[in-house]
Amino acid sequence: MRSRRVPLALLALAVLGGAATAAAQLPSGPEEIAWTSFVGGPGRSSERQTLPGEPGTIDLGDDTAWRCGFGRARHAAISAEAWSVQRVLACRREGSTVSATASCRVHDGRLQEHAATLSLGSVADRRHVTVTLSCRAR
């Protein structure tokens, strides 16, 4: 019976050690969050682009009528250990606008990442694109 307890104790220590390492790597504020965009679709590269801190546009290529951009990051905090930062992805075509919000949140000692994704156009159309705005710790 004793031999079983030792490996379980070691496993518990390993898990707790991993949690401590993850907590030590949490960003301490919104300035430690990096933002990226990804544009997917037929004939497009699968490369993420790092975005600047200021609002800007996302290049979708010349073969689509859609135009996309992102707003400035907005920070909300309950405390130093519980905060979030959000950024809006908005795409326009003629008189229509669609938008989604991406966010990174520090809560309960974890970083939670939520990407914003917009699917633009008909899936069967060769000009269809999917645009994603995401965040991560630097």
MARTORMAR-353772 format. One line per field, with one value per residue: residue number from 1; residue in one letter; z, x negated, y negated of N, C-alpha, C in turn. Coordinates in Angstrom, 1 decimal. Example, Ala and Ser with C-alpha at 12.3 -4.5 7.8 and 13.67 -1.06 7.14 Angstrom:
! residues 2
i	1 / 2
aa	A / S
n.w	7.8 / 7.1
n.u	-13.2 / -12.8
n.v	5.7 / 2.2
ca.w	7.8 / 7.1
ca.u	-12.3 / -13.7
ca.v	4.5 / 1.1
c.w	7.8 / 7.9
c.u	-13.2 / -12.9
c.v	3.3 / 0.0
END
This chain:
! residues 138
i	1 / 2 / 3 / 4 / 5 / 6 / 7 / 8 / 9 / 10 / 11 / 12 / 13 / 14 / 15 / 16 / 17 / 18 / 19 / 20 / 21 / 22 / 23 / 24 / 25 / 26 / 27 / 28 / 29 / 30 / 31 / 32 / 33 / 34 / 35 / 36 / 37 / 38 / 39 / 40 / 41 / 42 / 43 / 44 / 45 / 46 / 47 / 48 / 49 / 50 / 51 / 52 / 53 / 54 / 55 / 56 / 57 / 58 / 59 / 60 / 61 / 62 / 63 / 64 / 65 / 66 / 67 / 68 / 69 / 70 / 71 / 72 / 73 / 74 / 75 / 76 / 77 / 78 / 79 / 80 / 81 / 82 / 83 / 84 / 85 / 86 / 87 / 88 / 89 / 90 / 91 / 92 / 93 / 94 / 95 / 96 / 97 / 98 / 99 / 100 / 101 / 102 / 103 / 104 / 105 / 106 / 107 / 108 / 109 / 110 / 111 / 112 / 113 / 114 / 115 / 116 / 117 / 118 / 119 / 120 / 121 / 122 / 123 / 124 / 125 / 126 / 127 / 128 / 129 / 130 / 131 / 132 / 133 / 134 / 135 / 136 / 137 / 138
aa	M / R / S / R / R / V / P / L / A / L / L / A / L / A / V / L / G / G / A / A / T / A / A / A / Q / L / P / S / G / P / E / E / I / A / W / T / S / F / V / G / G / P / G / R / S / S / E / R / Q / T / L / P / G / E / P / G / T / I / D / L / G / D / D / T / A / W / R / C / G / F / G / R / A / R / H / A / A / I / S / A / E / A / W / S / V / Q / R / V / L / A / C / R / R / E / G / S / T / V / S / A / T / A / S / C / R / V / H / D / G / R / L / Q / E / H / A / A / T / L / S / L / G / S / V / A / D / R / R / H / V / T / V / T / L / S / C / R / A / R
n.w	0.0 / 0.7 / -1.3 / -3.4 / -2.6 / -2.6 / -5.4 / -6.1 / -4.5 / -5.6 / -8.1 / -7.5 / -6.5 / -8.9 / -10.5 / -9.0 / -9.1 / -11.8 / -12.0 / -10.4 / -12.0 / -14.3 / -13.2 / -12.5 / -15.0 / -15.9 / -17.5 / -16.3 / -16.8 / -19.4 / -21.2 / -21.6 / -23.4 / -26.5 / -29.8 / -32.6 / -36.1 / -38.4 / -41.6 / -43.4 / -46.2 / -49.6 / -51.4 / -49.8 / -47.6 / -44.5 / -42.4 / -39.3 / -38.5 / -36.6 / -34.7 / -34.4 / -31.5 / -31.8 / -33.4 / -36.5 / -39.9 / -41.5 / -43.9 / -46.5 / -49.0 / -52.6 / -53.8 / -52.7 / -51.5 / -49.0 / -46.1 / -43.4 / -40.0 / -36.8 / -33.4 / -30.8 / -27.9 / -25.0 / -21.5 / -18.6 / -15.1 / -12.1 / -10.0 / -9.4 / -9.8 / -11.3 / -14.3 / -17.6 / -21.1 / -24.1 / -27.6 / -30.6 / -33.6 / -36.7 / -39.7 / -43.0 / -45.7 / -48.5 / -47.3 / -45.0 / -41.8 / -39.8 / -36.6 / -34.0 / -30.8 / -29.3 / -26.5 / -23.7 / -20.6 / -17.2 / -14.5 / -11.5 / -11.4 / -13.9 / -17.5 / -19.8 / -23.1 / -25.7 / -28.9 / -31.7 / -34.5 / -37.8 / -40.5 / -43.8 / -46.5 / -48.9 / -48.3 / -50.5 / -52.4 / -54.0 / -53.1 / -50.5 / -47.1 / -43.9 / -41.0 / -38.2 / -35.0 / -32.4 / -29.1 / -26.9 / -24.3 / -24.1
n.u	-0.8 / -2.0 / -3.8 / -2.2 / -1.3 / -3.6 / -4.2 / -1.8 / -2.0 / -4.2 / -3.3 / -1.3 / -2.8 / -4.2 / -2.1 / -1.3 / -3.6 / -3.7 / -1.4 / -2.2 / -4.3 / -2.9 / -1.3 / -3.3 / -4.0 / -2.0 / -0.6 / -1.1 / 0.3 / 2.2 / 0.3 / -1.3 / -0.2 / 0.1 / 1.3 / 2.8 / 3.6 / 5.3 / 5.9 / 7.9 / 8.6 / 9.4 / 6.4 / 4.9 / 2.2 / 1.2 / 0.4 / 0.0 / 0.4 / -1.3 / 0.1 / 0.2 / 0.2 / 2.0 / 5.2 / 6.1 / 5.9 / 6.8 / 5.3 / 7.0 / 6.6 / 6.9 / 9.1 / 11.6 / 14.6 / 14.9 / 13.8 / 11.6 / 11.0 / 9.4 / 10.0 / 8.8 / 7.2 / 9.1 / 9.1 / 10.1 / 10.4 / 10.8 / 9.1 / 5.6 / 5.1 / 7.3 / 8.4 / 9.1 / 8.7 / 9.9 / 10.6 / 12.0 / 13.0 / 13.9 / 15.7 / 16.5 / 18.8 / 20.0 / 22.9 / 23.0 / 22.0 / 20.2 / 19.2 / 17.0 / 15.8 / 12.6 / 10.8 / 8.6 / 8.2 / 7.3 / 7.8 / 8.6 / 5.9 / 5.2 / 4.7 / 7.1 / 8.0 / 9.8 / 10.7 / 11.8 / 13.8 / 14.7 / 16.6 / 16.6 / 18.7 / 19.9 / 19.4 / 18.9 / 17.9 / 15.0 / 13.8 / 14.3 / 13.5 / 12.1 / 11.7 / 9.6 / 9.1 / 6.9 / 5.5 / 2.6 / 0.3 / -2.7
n.v	1.2 / -1.2 / -1.8 / -2.6 / -5.1 / -6.8 / -7.2 / -8.6 / -10.8 / -12.0 / -12.6 / -14.4 / -16.5 / -17.2 / -18.1 / -20.3 / -21.8 / -22.4 / -24.1 / -26.2 / -27.2 / -27.9 / -30.0 / -31.8 / -32.8 / -34.3 / -37.2 / -40.5 / -42.7 / -44.6 / -45.5 / -43.4 / -41.7 / -40.3 / -40.8 / -39.2 / -38.5 / -36.5 / -35.4 / -33.3 / -31.2 / -30.1 / -29.6 / -31.2 / -32.2 / -30.5 / -32.2 / -33.9 / -37.3 / -39.8 / -42.3 / -45.9 / -48.1 / -50.2 / -51.1 / -49.6 / -48.2 / -45.1 / -43.2 / -41.8 / -41.0 / -41.6 / -40.5 / -40.6 / -42.2 / -42.9 / -44.8 / -45.0 / -45.8 / -46.6 / -47.6 / -49.8 / -48.4 / -47.6 / -47.9 / -46.3 / -46.1 / -44.3 / -43.7 / -43.4 / -40.8 / -40.0 / -40.7 / -42.0 / -42.3 / -43.6 / -43.6 / -44.8 / -43.3 / -44.3 / -44.1 / -45.4 / -45.7 / -47.2 / -48.7 / -47.2 / -46.0 / -43.7 / -42.4 / -41.3 / -40.3 / -40.0 / -38.6 / -38.6 / -37.2 / -37.4 / -35.4 / -33.7 / -32.8 / -32.0 / -32.4 / -33.2 / -32.8 / -34.2 / -34.1 / -36.2 / -35.5 / -35.9 / -34.9 / -35.5 / -36.0 / -33.5 / -30.1 / -28.4 / -30.1 / -31.3 / -33.5 / -33.7 / -34.4 / -33.9 / -35.6 / -36.1 / -37.4 / -37.4 / -36.9 / -36.7 / -35.8 / -37.7
ca.w	0.0 / 0.8 / -2.6 / -4.2 / -2.1 / -3.0 / -6.8 / -6.1 / -3.9 / -6.6 / -9.2 / -7.0 / -6.5 / -10.3 / -11.0 / -8.3 / -9.6 / -13.1 / -11.8 / -10.0 / -13.2 / -15.1 / -12.5 / -12.6 / -16.3 / -16.2 / -17.8 / -15.1 / -17.3 / -20.8 / -22.0 / -21.8 / -24.3 / -27.9 / -30.7 / -33.9 / -37.0 / -39.3 / -42.7 / -44.1 / -47.3 / -50.7 / -52.0 / -48.8 / -46.7 / -43.2 / -41.5 / -38.4 / -38.5 / -35.4 / -34.9 / -33.5 / -30.4 / -32.3 / -34.3 / -37.9 / -40.9 / -41.8 / -45.4 / -46.9 / -50.4 / -53.5 / -54.5 / -51.8 / -51.3 / -47.5 / -45.5 / -42.0 / -39.1 / -35.4 / -32.6 / -29.7 / -26.8 / -23.8 / -20.3 / -17.4 / -14.0 / -10.7 / -9.1 / -10.1 / -10.2 / -12.1 / -15.3 / -18.9 / -22.2 / -25.3 / -28.9 / -31.5 / -35.0 / -37.5 / -41.2 / -43.7 / -47.1 / -48.9 / -46.1 / -43.9 / -40.8 / -38.8 / -35.7 / -32.9 / -29.8 / -28.8 / -25.2 / -22.9 / -19.2 / -16.1 / -13.5 / -10.8 / -11.6 / -15.3 / -18.6 / -20.7 / -24.4 / -26.5 / -30.2 / -32.5 / -35.8 / -38.7 / -41.8 / -44.7 / -47.8 / -49.1 / -48.2 / -51.8 / -53.2 / -53.9 / -52.4 / -49.1 / -46.2 / -42.5 / -40.3 / -36.8 / -34.1 / -31.1 / -28.1 / -26.1 / -23.4 / -24.8
ca.u	0.0 / -2.8 / -4.5 / -1.3 / -1.2 / -4.7 / -4.0 / -0.7 / -2.5 / -5.1 / -2.4 / -0.6 / -3.9 / -4.5 / -1.0 / -1.3 / -4.8 / -3.3 / -0.5 / -3.0 / -5.1 / -2.0 / -1.0 / -4.5 / -4.1 / -0.8 / -0.9 / -0.8 / 1.2 / 2.6 / -0.8 / -2.0 / 0.7 / -0.2 / 2.5 / 2.5 / 4.7 / 5.2 / 6.9 / 7.9 / 9.4 / 8.8 / 5.3 / 4.2 / 1.2 / 1.7 / -0.5 / 0.5 / -0.3 / -1.3 / 0.8 / -0.4 / 1.1 / 3.0 / 6.2 / 5.6 / 6.7 / 6.3 / 5.2 / 7.7 / 6.3 / 7.7 / 10.2 / 12.8 / 15.2 / 14.8 / 12.6 / 11.6 / 10.1 / 9.5 / 10.0 / 7.8 / 7.4 / 9.7 / 8.7 / 11.0 / 9.8 / 11.4 / 8.0 / 4.3 / 5.2 / 8.5 / 8.5 / 9.3 / 8.4 / 10.7 / 10.4 / 13.1 / 12.7 / 15.1 / 15.6 / 17.5 / 19.0 / 21.0 / 23.5 / 23.1 / 20.9 / 20.3 / 18.1 / 16.9 / 14.8 / 11.6 / 10.4 / 7.7 / 8.7 / 6.6 / 8.8 / 8.3 / 4.5 / 5.1 / 5.0 / 8.1 / 7.9 / 11.0 / 10.5 / 12.9 / 13.7 / 15.8 / 16.6 / 17.2 / 19.1 / 20.4 / 18.3 / 18.6 / 17.2 / 13.5 / 13.4 / 14.7 / 12.4 / 12.3 / 10.7 / 9.5 / 8.3 / 6.6 / 4.5 / 1.8 / -0.7 / -4.0
ca.v	0.0 / -2.4 / -2.0 / -3.3 / -6.5 / -7.6 / -7.8 / -9.6 / -12.1 / -12.7 / -13.1 / -15.6 / -17.6 / -17.6 / -18.9 / -21.6 / -22.6 / -22.9 / -25.2 / -27.4 / -27.7 / -28.6 / -31.2 / -32.7 / -33.3 / -35.1 / -38.6 / -41.3 / -43.8 / -44.5 / -45.8 / -42.1 / -40.9 / -40.4 / -40.6 / -38.7 / -38.3 / -35.4 / -35.4 / -32.0 / -31.0 / -29.4 / -30.3 / -32.2 / -31.6 / -30.3 / -32.9 / -34.9 / -38.6 / -40.5 / -43.6 / -47.0 / -48.5 / -51.2 / -50.6 / -49.5 / -47.4 / -43.8 / -43.0 / -40.6 / -40.8 / -42.4 / -39.8 / -40.6 / -43.5 / -43.1 / -45.5 / -44.7 / -46.5 / -46.3 / -48.8 / -49.8 / -47.4 / -48.2 / -47.2 / -46.4 / -45.4 / -44.2 / -43.8 / -43.1 / -39.4 / -39.7 / -41.8 / -41.5 / -43.2 / -43.3 / -44.3 / -44.5 / -43.0 / -44.8 / -44.0 / -46.1 / -45.5 / -48.1 / -49.3 / -46.3 / -45.8 / -42.7 / -42.5 / -40.3 / -40.8 / -39.0 / -39.0 / -37.8 / -37.5 / -36.8 / -35.1 / -32.5 / -32.3 / -31.5 / -33.2 / -32.7 / -33.5 / -34.0 / -34.7 / -36.6 / -35.0 / -36.2 / -34.2 / -36.5 / -35.5 / -32.2 / -29.1 / -27.9 / -31.2 / -31.3 / -34.8 / -33.5 / -34.5 / -33.8 / -36.5 / -35.8 / -38.2 / -36.6 / -37.5 / -35.7 / -36.5 / -37.9
c.w	0.0 / -0.5 / -3.5 / -3.8 / -2.5 / -4.4 / -6.8 / -5.5 / -4.9 / -7.7 / -8.7 / -6.9 / -7.9 / -10.8 / -10.3 / -8.8 / -10.9 / -12.9 / -11.3 / -11.1 / -14.1 / -14.5 / -12.6 / -14.0 / -16.8 / -16.5 / -16.6 / -15.6 / -18.8 / -21.7 / -22.3 / -22.7 / -25.7 / -28.7 / -32.0 / -34.7 / -37.9 / -40.3 / -43.4 / -45.2 / -48.5 / -51.2 / -51.1 / -48.0 / -45.3 / -42.1 / -40.6 / -38.6 / -37.1 / -35.6 / -34.0 / -32.4 / -30.8 / -33.2 / -35.7 / -38.7 / -41.0 / -43.3 / -45.7 / -48.4 / -51.3 / -54.1 / -53.6 / -51.6 / -49.8 / -47.1 / -44.0 / -41.2 / -37.7 / -34.6 / -31.6 / -28.6 / -25.6 / -22.6 / -19.2 / -16.3 / -12.7 / -9.7 / -10.0 / -10.5 / -11.0 / -13.0 / -16.6 / -19.9 / -23.4 / -26.5 / -29.9 / -32.9 / -35.8 / -39.0 / -41.9 / -45.2 / -47.5 / -47.6 / -44.9 / -43.1 / -40.0 / -37.9 / -34.7 / -32.0 / -29.3 / -27.4 / -24.6 / -21.4 / -18.2 / -15.0 / -12.8 / -11.1 / -13.0 / -16.3 / -19.5 / -21.9 / -25.2 / -27.8 / -30.8 / -33.9 / -36.6 / -40.0 / -42.8 / -46.1 / -47.8 / -49.1 / -49.5 / -52.7 / -53.0 / -53.2 / -50.9 / -48.2 / -44.8 / -41.8 / -38.8 / -36.1 / -32.8 / -30.3 / -27.4 / -25.2 / -24.2 / -24.2
c.u	-0.9 / -3.5 / -3.5 / -1.2 / -2.4 / -4.6 / -2.9 / -1.2 / -3.4 / -4.3 / -1.8 / -1.6 / -4.2 / -3.4 / -1.0 / -2.5 / -4.4 / -2.4 / -1.2 / -3.8 / -4.1 / -1.6 / -2.1 / -4.6 / -2.9 / -1.2 / -0.4 / 0.1 / 1.4 / 1.4 / -1.6 / -1.2 / 0.3 / 1.1 / 2.0 / 3.7 / 4.3 / 6.3 / 6.8 / 8.9 / 8.7 / 7.6 / 4.6 / 3.2 / 1.8 / 0.8 / 0.2 / -0.3 / -0.2 / -0.8 / 0.1 / 0.6 / 2.2 / 4.0 / 5.6 / 6.5 / 6.0 / 6.4 / 5.9 / 7.4 / 7.2 / 8.9 / 11.5 / 13.3 / 15.2 / 13.6 / 12.7 / 10.6 / 10.3 / 9.3 / 8.9 / 8.2 / 8.1 / 9.5 / 9.8 / 10.4 / 10.7 / 10.3 / 6.7 / 4.3 / 6.4 / 8.7 / 8.7 / 8.9 / 9.2 / 10.3 / 11.4 / 12.5 / 14.0 / 14.8 / 16.8 / 17.6 / 20.2 / 21.6 / 23.6 / 21.9 / 21.2 / 19.1 / 18.1 / 15.8 / 13.9 / 11.2 / 9.4 / 8.1 / 7.8 / 7.6 / 8.5 / 6.9 / 4.3 / 5.3 / 6.0 / 8.1 / 9.2 / 10.8 / 11.9 / 12.8 / 14.9 / 15.6 / 17.4 / 17.4 / 19.5 / 19.2 / 17.9 / 17.9 / 15.7 / 13.0 / 13.8 / 13.5 / 12.9 / 11.2 / 10.8 / 8.6 / 8.1 / 5.5 / 3.8 / 0.9 / -2.0 / -5.1
c.v	-1.3 / -2.7 / -2.8 / -4.8 / -7.3 / -8.1 / -8.8 / -10.9 / -12.8 / -13.3 / -14.4 / -16.8 / -18.1 / -18.5 / -20.3 / -22.5 / -23.2 / -24.1 / -26.4 / -28.0 / -28.5 / -30.0 / -32.2 / -33.4 / -34.1 / -36.6 / -39.4 / -42.5 / -43.7 / -44.8 / -44.5 / -41.2 / -41.3 / -40.1 / -40.1 / -38.5 / -37.1 / -35.5 / -34.1 / -32.0 / -30.4 / -30.3 / -31.3 / -31.4 / -31.4 / -30.9 / -33.9 / -36.2 / -39.3 / -41.9 / -44.6 / -47.3 / -49.5 / -50.5 / -50.5 / -48.6 / -46.1 / -43.6 / -41.7 / -40.2 / -41.6 / -41.8 / -39.7 / -42.0 / -43.8 / -43.9 / -45.3 / -45.5 / -46.1 / -47.6 / -48.8 / -48.8 / -48.2 / -47.3 / -47.4 / -45.6 / -45.4 / -44.3 / -43.5 / -41.6 / -39.0 / -40.9 / -41.1 / -42.7 / -42.7 / -44.1 / -43.9 / -44.3 / -43.4 / -44.7 / -44.7 / -45.7 / -46.3 / -48.8 / -48.4 / -46.2 / -44.6 / -42.8 / -41.4 / -40.8 / -39.7 / -39.5 / -38.0 / -38.2 / -36.7 / -36.6 / -33.8 / -31.9 / -31.7 / -32.5 / -32.5 / -33.5 / -33.2 / -34.8 / -35.2 / -36.2 / -35.4 / -35.5 / -35.1 / -35.9 / -34.1 / -31.2 / -28.6 / -28.9 / -31.2 / -32.5 / -34.8 / -33.6 / -34.3 / -34.6 / -36.2 / -36.8 / -37.5 / -37.3 / -36.3 / -36.5 / -36.6 / -37.0
END
